[in-house]
C-alpha cells in the first residue's frame, strides 16, 4: 500500500478569495514504512501573503521571489502523488487549495479525486478522542512524538510529524516478522535460538479463590457503572456465574 502524507502552507484561508499555495511538503510511505522519498516545493503565489498567515508559517513574499509557480511543478507533483492514498490533517482545507491550483494550471488536470484517495487524520482523531483537542500539536503530546523543532508551521516538517502521528494513532509498530527479528539479532551480534520441542510445558499459575472473588467484584462494578455486562463476562461463563 502506497501512502503519501501531505501538508501545504498558503497565503490565507480561502482559495475562493484568491489565496494560493506557497509550500507543498509530501513524504512517501509504503506498507506503513517511510521510504525516504519526498516532494517539497516553495511556490510563487503572485499575490501578497496575509499578515496572519506569515505569523503562522513565517514565509514571506521576499523569500518566495524567484520560486516557481504551481503550474511549473504541477506535473512533477502529480507524478509523486498519483495512485497513492493521501494522508492529510484537515483534508478539506488542503484538497480545496490543491483543486484550485489545478484549475488555474489548466482544465486538463481536473480534480484531485481523479488521481488519489484521501484519508483525513483529523476525522480519525475526533473519532478516537471525542471532545479533546486534536490539532497536530495536541496529538504529538498525546502520542509522545517530539515536535520541539516546530516553532513555526512548515509543510514538509508537518508532513513528517503527521506521518509519525498517523502511525502511532493507527497501531504503532506494524511489522513483526521472522526476517525483522533476524535483522535485529544480527545487529546485536546474536542469533535466534530455537527452543527444544521436547521441553516441558510452561507453568500457568491460576488465580486463587480470593483473587477470583476480587475479580468478580470488579466486574460487578463495571456492569453497574456502564449498564451492562463486561466483555469478560460475555467471554467467560464461569466468571459470569461468580458475578451473579
C-alpha positions in Angstrom: 0.0 0.0 0.0 1.4 3.3 -1.1 0.5 6.4 1.0 1.7 10.0 0.8 1.5 12.2 3.8 0.8 15.8 2.6 0.7 19.3 4.0 0.5 22.8 2.5 1.1 26.3 3.5 -0.9 29.1 2.0 -1.2 32.9 1.6 -4.5 32.8 3.5 -7.6 30.8 4.4 -9.9 30.8 1.3 -9.0 29.8 -2.2 -12.3 31.4 -3.3 -10.8 34.7 -2.2 -7.8 34.2 -4.5 -5.4 32.8 -1.9 -2.7 30.4 -3.1 -0.5 27.6 -2.0 3.1 28.7 -1.2 4.6 25.5 0.1 3.9 21.8 -0.5 5.5 19.0 1.5 5.0 15.3 1.0 6.6 12.1 2.4 6.0 8.6 1.0 5.1 5.5 2.9 4.9 2.0 1.5 3.3 -0.7 3.7 3.4 1.8 6.6 7.1 2.4 6.3 8.7 5.7 5.4 10.7 5.3 2.2 12.7 8.5 2.5 11.2 9.8 -0.8 9.9 13.3 -0.6 8.3 16.1 -2.6 9.0 19.6 -1.3 8.4 22.8 -3.2 8.1 26.5 -2.3 5.8 28.4 -4.8 5.5 32.0 -6.0 1.8 33.0 -5.4 1.7 36.2 -7.4 -0.1 37.9 -4.5 0.6 39.2 -1.0 0.6 36.8 1.9 -1.8 37.7 4.7 0.0 39.0 7.8 -1.8 36.4 9.9 -0.5 33.6 7.7 3.0 34.9 7.9 2.7 34.7 11.7 1.8 31.0 11.4 4.4 29.8 8.9 7.0 32.6 8.7 7.1 32.5 4.9 7.3 36.0 3.3 6.9 37.3 -0.2 10.5 38.3 -0.4 11.5 34.7 0.4 9.3 33.4 -2.4 10.6 35.8 -5.1 12.0 33.7 -7.9 10.4 30.5 -6.8 8.4 28.5 -9.5 4.7 28.9 -9.9 2.4 25.9 -9.3 1.8 25.3 -13.0 5.5 24.8 -13.5 5.7 21.9 -10.9 2.2 20.5 -11.3 3.3 17.6 -13.4 6.1 16.6 -11.0 3.7 16.9 -8.0 1.0 14.9 -9.7 3.5 12.2 -10.6 4.6 11.9 -7.0 1.0 11.6 -5.5 -0.7 9.7 -8.4 -2.4 6.4 -7.3 -1.5 6.9 -3.6 -3.7 7.3 -0.6 -3.1 10.9 0.6 -3.0 11.3 4.4 -3.9 14.9 5.3 -4.8 16.6 8.6 -8.0 18.6 8.0 -8.1 17.4 4.4 -10.9 19.7 3.1 -8.5 22.7 3.6 -5.6 21.3 1.6 -7.7 19.5 -1.0 -9.6 22.7 -1.7 -6.4 24.6 -2.3 -4.9 21.9 -4.5 -8.0 21.7 -6.6 -8.0 25.4 -7.0 -4.4 25.3 -8.1 -5.1 22.5 -10.6 -7.9 24.6 -12.0 -5.6 27.6 -12.6 -2.9 25.4 -14.0 -5.2 24.0 -16.7 -8.5 22.4 -17.1 -6.9 19.1 -18.3 -5.7 18.5 -14.7 -9.2 18.0 -13.4 -9.9 17.2 -9.8 -7.6 15.6 -7.2 -10.1 12.8 -6.7 -9.3 11.5 -10.2 -5.8 10.6 -9.0 -5.8 9.8 -5.3 -8.0 8.8 -2.4 -7.8 10.9 0.7 -7.7 9.9 4.4 -8.4 12.7 6.9 -6.5 12.2 10.1 -8.4 15.0 11.9 -11.6 12.9 11.3 -9.8 9.8 12.7 -8.6 11.7 15.7 -12.0 13.1 16.5 -13.5 9.6 16.4 -10.8 8.2 18.6 -10.6 11.2 21.0 -14.0 12.9 21.1 -14.3 16.1 23.0 -10.5 16.6 23.1 -8.1 18.9 21.2 -7.0 17.1 18.0 -4.7 19.6 16.3 -1.2 18.3 15.4 0.5 19.7 18.4 -2.1 18.1 20.8 -1.7 14.7 19.0 2.1 14.9 19.3 1.7 15.4 23.0 -0.9 12.6 23.3 1.3 10.1 21.4 4.7 11.1 22.8 6.0 12.4 19.5 8.8 15.0 19.6 7.8 18.2 17.8 10.3 20.6 19.5 11.6 21.7 16.1 8.1 23.0 15.2 8.3 26.7 16.3 6.5 27.6 13.1 4.4 25.6 10.7 6.2 24.2 7.7 4.7 21.9 5.1 7.5 19.3 4.9 8.1 19.3 8.7 4.4 19.0 9.4 4.1 16.2 6.9 6.9 14.3 8.6 5.3 14.8 12.0 1.9 13.8 10.7 3.4 10.6 9.4 4.6 9.7 12.9 1.2 10.7 14.4 -0.7 8.6 11.9 1.4 5.5 12.5 1.1 5.9 16.3 -2.7 6.6 16.1 -3.4 3.6 13.8 -1.3 0.9 15.5 2.3 1.9 16.2 4.7 -0.9 15.3 3.1 -2.8 12.4 5.7 -5.3 11.2 6.8 -8.2 13.4 8.4 -10.8 11.2 11.0 -13.5 11.4 13.2 -11.6 9.0 12.9 -8.5 11.1 13.9 -10.5 14.2 16.9 -11.9 12.4 18.0 -8.5 11.3 17.7 -7.2 14.9 19.6 -10.2 16.2 22.4 -9.8 13.6 22.7 -6.1 14.5 23.4 -7.1 18.1 25.8 -9.9 17.3 23.4 -12.6 18.4 21.4 -15.3 16.7 17.9 -16.7 17.2 17.8 -19.7 19.5 15.2 -22.3 18.7 13.7 -24.0 21.8 13.7 -27.8 22.2 10.3 -29.2 21.0 10.5 -31.8 23.9 10.7 -29.2 26.6 8.3 -29.3 29.5 5.1 -27.2 29.0 5.2 -23.7 30.6 3.6 -23.5 34.0 0.4 -21.4 34.1 -0.4 -20.1 37.5 -4.1 -20.0 38.4 -6.0 -17.3 40.3 -6.9 -18.4 43.9 -10.3 -18.0 45.4 -9.6 -14.6 46.9 -8.3 -13.3 43.6 -11.3 -14.7 41.7 -13.7 -13.1 44.2 -11.9 -9.7 43.8 -12.1 -10.0 40.0 -15.8 -10.9 40.1 -16.5 -7.9 42.4 -14.7 -5.6 40.0 -16.8 -6.9 37.1 -19.9 -6.2 39.0 -18.7 -2.6 39.5 -18.1 -2.3 35.7 -21.6 -3.7 34.9 -23.2 -1.3 37.3 -21.3 1.7 36.0 -21.9 1.1 32.3 -25.3 -0.6 32.5 -24.4 -3.9 31.0 -22.1 -6.9 31.4 -18.4 -6.5 30.7 -16.5 -8.3 27.8 -15.1 -10.7 30.3 -18.5 -11.9 31.5 -19.6 -12.4 27.9 -16.5 -14.5 27.1 -16.1 -16.4 30.3 -19.3 -18.2 31.5 -17.6 -19.3 34.7 -16.8 -15.7 35.6 -20.3 -14.6 34.8 -21.6 -17.2 37.3 -19.4 -15.7 40.0 -20.7 -12.2 39.5 -24.4 -13.1 39.7 
